């Protein structure tokens, strides 16, 4: 049995879903993968939660304590905490800042310097410091895993890096944002943009401030991370043509529908003349397109390759639990050779 110390930093919707999933999957992790997770600490902005050493394992009673403020204490420094226990995995799930990468950048860097693997869903540090952080990881013989930052539960990175090993990927097209896809799906069913957005917010699919999604930024960041991970190609947001869905009219959606087509927000990476081009924009897809039937909050990606042809993956839960599941998968893949 491999005993893995775990620190979770950030306890918003994804962090909470991750801890709950670790508890629910404890028995399966031991039985199927020979892994025992030892949750050392949960860190929030100013306080910390330390499970009782006598508890012996993750259990549902832990969630009750987590929800009780009396069990939260003054937050120690991250450096102190990481040196207090043998290294394991740091789950970094703080809010993403695309301008500075903080505080995630500092968290990830400190973890790597102190000998900890990192699993993160935080896009900001990777967008801005991908090469630097991965060099620190390599120098320390560690890994950074970030499936949750590219398409949550949809295993885009796994397919691109593992399943298509040996093939040359010359183009990627993807519906990478569940919020915009849900809105466009509902508009295609006859309701207005504002009605679809409000409905998505009520269902927890869209944020209170949806601009990051509907203006195309989330899709663009995911393209940049895929470019770095799969092609070793560094893209900034200024290198990507970005058009969101806010100006799409009901008339345009209705016209496409009348022709048997659908409007989707598509992200594309494409090699042209040995240069990687990236764009995010609404596209009109006909039924022959492999992503035409990706509806609701689902996502989908098509890889275009030299010898393996076209490969499309569709689905992936678009909510905090889906992102948490992707992070747990990353931890399993860190320690298990399949």
Residue pairs with C-beta under 8 A, 6 or more apart in sequence:
1 30
1 34
1 35
1 36
2 34
2 35
2 36
2 335
3 36
3 38
4 35
4 36
4 37
4 38
4 88
4 89
4 331
4 335
5 38
5 40
5 85
5 86
5 87
5 88
5 89
6 22
6 37
6 38
6 39
6 40
6 88
6 89
6 90
6 91
6 331
7 40
7 41
7 42
7 43
7 81
7 82
7 88
7 89
7 90
7 91
7 111
7 116
8 15
8 18
8 19
8 39
8 41
8 42
8 43
8 91
8 93
9 15
9 42
9 43
9 78
9 90
9 91
9 92
9 93
9 94
9 107
10 43
10 44
10 91
10 92
10 93
10 94
10 95
10 122
11 19
11 42
11 43
11 44
11 93
12 93
12 94
12 95
12 320
13 320
14 93
14 121
14 148
14 320
14 323
14 324
14 327
15 42
15 91
15 93
16 320
17 320
17 321
17 323
17 324
18 91
18 93
18 324
18 327
18 328
19 39
19 42
19 62
19 63
19 66
20 63
20 324
21 321
21 324
21 325
21 328
22 37
22 39
22 58
22 328
23 58
23 59
23 60
23 62
23 63
25 328
26 37
26 57
26 58
26 59
29 35
29 36
29 37
29 332
30 36
33 332
33 335
33 336
34 336
35 331
35 332
35 335
35 336
36 57
37 58
37 331
38 88
39 51
39 58
39 62
40 50
40 51
40 81
40 84
40 85
40 88
41 48
41 49
41 50
41 51
41 81
42 48
42 49
42 66
43 75
43 78
43 81
44 72
44 75
45 75
46 74
46 75
47 72
47 73
47 74
47 75
48 72
48 73
48 74
48 75
48 76
48 81
49 65
49 66
49 71
49 72
49 73
50 73
51 58
51 62
51 65
55 61
55 62
65 71
78 106
78 107
78 110
78 111
79 110
79 114
82 90
82 110
82 111
82 114
82 115
82 116
83 114
87 114
87 115
87 116
87 117
88 116
88 117
89 116
89 117
89 118
89 119
89 331
89 334
90 107
90 108
90 111
90 116
90 117
90 118
90 119
91 119
91 120
91 327
91 331
92 104
92 107
92 108
92 111
92 118
92 119
92 120
92 121
92 122
92 125
93 120
93 121
93 122
93 327
94 103
94 104
94 107
94 122
95 122
96 104
96 122
96 123
96 124
97 103
97 104
97 124
98 123
98 124
98 127
98 128
98 217
98 221
98 237
99 124
100 124
100 128
101 124
101 125
101 127
101 128
101 129
102 124
102 125
104 120
104 122
104 124
104 125
105 124
105 125
105 128
105 129
105 133
108 118
108 120
108 122
108 125
108 133
108 144
109 133
109 136
111 117
111 118
112 118
112 133
112 136
112 137
112 140
112 142
112 144
113 136
113 140
115 140
115 142
116 142
117 142
117 143
117 144
117 145
117 334
118 137
118 142
118 143
118 144
118 145
119 144
119 145
119 146
119 148
119 327
119 330
119 331
119 334
120 126
120 144
120 145
120 146
120 148
120 149
120 327
121 146
121 148
121 149
121 152
121 323
121 326
121 327
122 149
123 149
123 221
123 222
123 225
125 133
126 133
126 144
126 146
126 149
126 225
126 228
127 221
127 224
127 225
127 236
127 237
130 225
130 228
130 229
130 234
131 228
131 234
133 144
134 144
137 143
137 144
143 334
145 327
145 330
145 331
145 333
145 334
146 157
146 225
146 229
146 330
147 155
147 156
147 157
147 158
147 326
147 327
147 329
147 330
148 323
148 324
148 326
148 327
148 330
149 222
149 225
150 156
150 157
150 176
150 222
150 225
150 226
150 229
151 174
151 176
151 222
151 299
151 301
151 316
152 178
152 299
152 316
152 317
152 318
152 319
152 322
152 323
152 326
153 315
153 316
153 317
153 318
153 322
153 323
153 325
153 326
154 299
154 300
154 301
154 313
154 314
154 315
154 316
155 313
155 316
155 326
155 329
156 174
156 226
156 301
156 313
157 226
157 229
157 230
158 333
159 301
159 303
159 311
159 313
160 169
160 172
160 226
160 229
160 230
160 303
161 229
161 230
163 311
164 303
164 305
164 308
164 311
166 307
167 305
167 306
167 307
167 308
168 305
168 306
168 307
169 230
169 231
169 303
169 304
169 305
170 270
170 271
170 304
170 305
170 306
171 268
171 269
171 270
171 271
171 303
171 304
172 223
172 226
172 230
172 267
172 268
172 269
172 270
172 301
172 302
172 303
172 304
173 266
173 267
173 268
173 291
173 301
173 302
173 304
174 219
174 222
174 223
174 266
174 267
174 268
174 291
174 299
174 300
174 301
174 302
175 181
175 264
175 265
175 266
175 267
175 291
175 294
175 298
175 299
175 300
175 301
176 218
176 219
176 222
176 223
176 267
176 299
176 301
177 213
177 218
177 219
177 222
177 265
177 299
178 205
178 296
178 297
178 298
178 299
178 318
178 319
179 200
179 205
179 206
179 207
179 210
179 213
179 214
179 218
179 297
179 318
180 213
180 214
180 216
180 219
180 244
180 245
180 265
181 264
181 265
181 294
181 295
181 296
181 297
181 298
181 299
182 196
182 200
182 205
182 206
182 296
182 297
183 193
183 196
183 197
183 200
183 206
183 214
183 245
184 196
184 245
184 248
184 253
184 262
184 263
184 264
184 265
184 282
185 295
185 296
186 195
186 196
186 199
186 200
187 193
187 196
187 248
187 250
187 253
187 263
188 253
188 256
188 257
188 262
188 263
191 199
192 250
193 245
193 246
193 248
193 250
197 206
197 210
197 214
200 206
200 210
200 297
201 207
201 208
201 210
204 319
205 297
205 318
205 319
206 213
207 213
211 217
212 218
214 244
214 245
214 246
215 242
215 244
215 246
216 242
216 243
216 244
216 245
216 265
216 280
216 281
217 237
217 242
217 244
219 242
219 265
219 267
219 280
220 237
220 240
220 242
220 267
220 278
220 280
221 237
222 267
223 235
223 240
223 267
223 268
223 269
223 278
223 280
224 235
224 236
224 237
224 239
224 240
224 278
226 269
227 233
227 234
227 235
227 269
227 276
227 278
228 234
228 235
231 269
231 276
233 276
235 276
235 278
239 278
240 278
240 279
240 280
241 278
241 279
241 280
241 281
242 279
242 280
242 281
243 280
243 281
243 282
244 265
244 280
245 265
245 282
248 263
248 282
252 263
253 263
256 262
256 263
256 284
260 286
260 287
261 284
261 285
261 286
261 287
261 292
262 284
262 285
262 292
263 282
263 283
263 284
263 285
264 282
264 283
264 285
264 291
264 292
264 294
265 280
265 281
265 282
265 283
266 280
266 281
266 282
266 283
266 285
266 291
267 278
267 279
267 280
268 277
268 278
268 279
268 280
269 276
269 277
269 278
270 276
270 277
270 278
271 277
285 291
285 292
286 292
287 293
290 300
290 302
290 310
290 312
291 300
291 302
291 312
291 314
293 314
294 300
294 314
297 318
297 319
298 314
298 315
298 316
298 318
299 314
299 315
299 316
299 318
300 312
300 313
300 314
300 315
301 312
301 313
302 310
302 311
302 312
303 310
303 311
303 312
304 310
305 311
316 322
317 325
